[in-house]
Amino acid sequence: MSKRQKLVAASLLLTLGILSIQSVEIEARYQAIGLLAGVAYGLSAWAMFEDLRGVEWLTVLILPVMYPVAVALFYFLLPERFLTRTMILGFFGIGMYALLLTENIFNVAAIRTIQLLRAAHAVGFLLTLMVAFFLWDTIFSFRLYGWWNAILVLVSSFPLILQALWSVNLEEKLTAEVVYYSAALSWALFGLSLLVSFWPVTITAAALFVVTALYVGLGLVQNYLSGRLFKRTIREYLWVGLAVFLITFWLASWGEKF
């Protein structure tokens, strides 16, 4: 079986996994999602086994594990409409295949030069933000105490940021710089998620607020690590962050019972 066929097979099997979780009793769904995470790791590793080396067993496989977990959690929040859930399943299958292709490019590019690397960076960045939104929208939907929201965002953001920063230079080891910036950005998101937890905003607005912060921070650090952090780039990212902050603040139901 060729590698492309393995990637397709892994995507289809994980799509079936997402579908099968819906038939599991509510009390056992989170255990089923944990099992899905293990299956996702195994299938992704199997599909890319030939080129996986060293730290890639961690960095390359983070997103292929977190993506199905995030979609499975978000799937519970959707209305029980056949068309809506079918569209999400189709979206997941296509996204999973694109993600595995992207990670495979990173996997190969760590060994030799490959032309599709720039496109893979763009897709990887987008999927990282998408996974973050699905996870954090789910976290805020639980309506936990602010500290719990912040802790869960911290825990989930660190691996997402770690793999995204590692993918910039695709080094053989996780450098102290990558780990440091991953931790710093995660702590920044911890603080922002704690802050927005006490704002009278909707669940989606809170999740988008934190995801935008991830977009700004991750974009700036990735450009810094690649040596392309110019004043214009900094201004563009900061303007986006400021605009979303002001919009979220303005849309908050201040003075009203939330």
N, C-alpha and C positions, 0 to 999 in steps of 0.2 A: 504493500500500500504506500503510495507516494505521500509526501508531507502535506500537500494540499488536500488530499483525500482525508488524511487524519484530522486536519483542521476543520473540514466540513463535518466529519463524523462527530468530533467533539462538540461542535456547535449544536448539531441536531440533538445529540444525547442530553446536553444541558438544557436545551429548550424543552425536551420531554420531561426533564427533571423539574423544571419550573411548573409545568402543567400538572405533574403528578402530586406536587406538594399541596395543590388546592383540594385534593381529595383526602388529605390527612386531617384527622380531627384537630380542632383548634388547640387543644391542650398539648398536642405533640408537634405542632408546626415549627416551633423554634428549634426543637431537636432535629427535625427534618431539614431545616435550613443549615444547621451545623453539618449534617451529613452531606448536604449538597456542596458545601464549601470544600469538604474533603474530596468529594468526587470531582469537583472542578479543578482542584490542584492536580489530582491524578491524571485526568484526561488531558489537561493542558501540558503537563510534563511529558506524557506519552506522545503527544502530537509534535512536541519540539525537542524530544529527547536527544536527537543526534548532535545538536549544537549547544546544549546547555552545559555551562561550565562554571564552577566556583560560585561566586555570589549571585550569578544569574538564576540559580535555583530559588533564590529569594526574590530578587528585584523583578525579574521578568514575569514571575508568576503571581505577584501581589494583585495586580489589576484583574487578571482572569479569574481570581477567586472572589474578589470583592464585588465585581460587577454582577454575577448571578445572585450573590447574597443580597446586594442592594435592591436589585429588581424584584427578588422574591419578597422582601420586606415591603417594598412599595406597592407590590401587587395586591397586598391585603387591604390597602387603603382605597383601591379603585371601586367604583360602583359595580355591582354584580350584573353587568350587561355583557352579553355574548360578544357583541361587536367590539366593545372597548377592550375587553380582555384578549380577544383574538388579535387585535391590532398591536397590543403590547407584546404578545408572544412573538408575533412576526418581527416587530421592532427589536426584541431581545435577540432573536436568532441572527438577524443581520448584523446587529451590533456586536454580538459575540464573535462572529466570524471576522468582522473588521478588526476587533480587538486582538484576536489571535494572530491575524496577519501582521498587525502592528508590532506585537511583541516578538514575533518571529523575525521581523526586520531588525529590531533592536538586538536580538539574539545573534543574528548573522553579522550585523554591522560591528559588533564588538570584536569580531575576528578579522573582517576584511571590509573594505570600502564598498558601499552599496548606494545606488542613486536615489532610492526611495526614502532615504533616512529623513529628509526634511519633511516630506508628507507624513511620515510616521510620527514625527514629533507633534505635528499639528493635530493628528487624530488622537494621539495619546493624551495630549493636553485637554482636548474636548471631552474625551471619555472620562478622564479624571474628574473634571468638573461635574459631569453627568452623574457619576457614581456618588460623588459628594452630595449632590442635591438629593438623590434618592435616599441616601442614608440619613441625612440631616432632616429632611422633611419627615421621615419616619420617626426620628428621635423627638422632634418637637411635637409630633402628633400624640405622643404618649402623655404629654402635659405633665412632665415630671418637674421636680424642683429645679430651679435654675442651676444649682451646682451640679446636679446629675446631668443636665443637658450639656453643660460645659465639659464635664469629665468624659462623657461619651463622644463628644465632638473631638476632644483632645486625642482619645485613644484611636478613633477611626481616621483622623486626619494624618497622623504621623506616618503610617505605612503608605498612604496615598501620596504624600509629599515626598517621601523618601524615594519611591520608585520614579517619580516624575523628575526629581533633581538628578538622580543617578543616570537617567536616560539622556541627559544633555551631553555628557562626555563618554558614557559607556565604559567606565574604567573597570579594571579587573577586580578591584576591591572597593568597598565603601570607604571613601575618604572621610577624614574628620570634618572637613568643610561641609560635605553633603549632610552628614549626620547633624552637625551643628545647626545649619540653616533649616533642616527638617524640624528639629526640636524647637527652634526659635519661632518658626511660622506656626507650628502646632500650638505653642503657648499663646501666641497672639490670637489665634482662633478661639482658644479656650476663653480668653478674656472677652472677646467680642460676642461669643455665644452666650456667655453669662450675662453680659450687658443686655442683649436683645431679648433674653428670656424674661426680663422685667418690663419690657416695653409692651404696650397694648396693641400688638400687631397680629396679623393672621399667621398661621403656621407656615404657609407658603412664603409670606413676606420675610419671616424670620430666617427660613432656610436660604432664600435667595440672598439675603443680606450677608450671611456668613459665607456662602459660595462666592459672592462677589469679592469678599475680602481674600478668599483663597485665590481667585483669579488675579487679583492685583499683586498679592505677595508672591505667588508662584511665578507669575509672568516676570516680575522684576528680578527675582533671584535666578531664574533660568537664563534671562538675558545677561545677567552679571556673570554667571558661570561660563557662558559661551563667549564672553568678551564683546557683547553687543549692547551693553547698557549705556545708551546715550541720553542726553538731557531731554530730547524730544520724546523718547520712549518713556522716561520717568514721568513726564508731564501727562502723557496720554493715559497711562495707567492710573495715576493719581486723580485725574479728572473723572475717570469712570468711577473710582471708589468714592470720591466726594459726592458725585451726582446721586449714586445709589443710596449713600448715607442720608443725604438731604431728602430724597424722595421717601425713603422708609420712615424717617422722622416725621415728615409732613403727613403721611398717610396714617400714622398711628392715631388711635382713638383716645387722645389725651382727654381726661376729664370724664370719659365714659366708662361704664363697667364693661370689661372685656370678658 
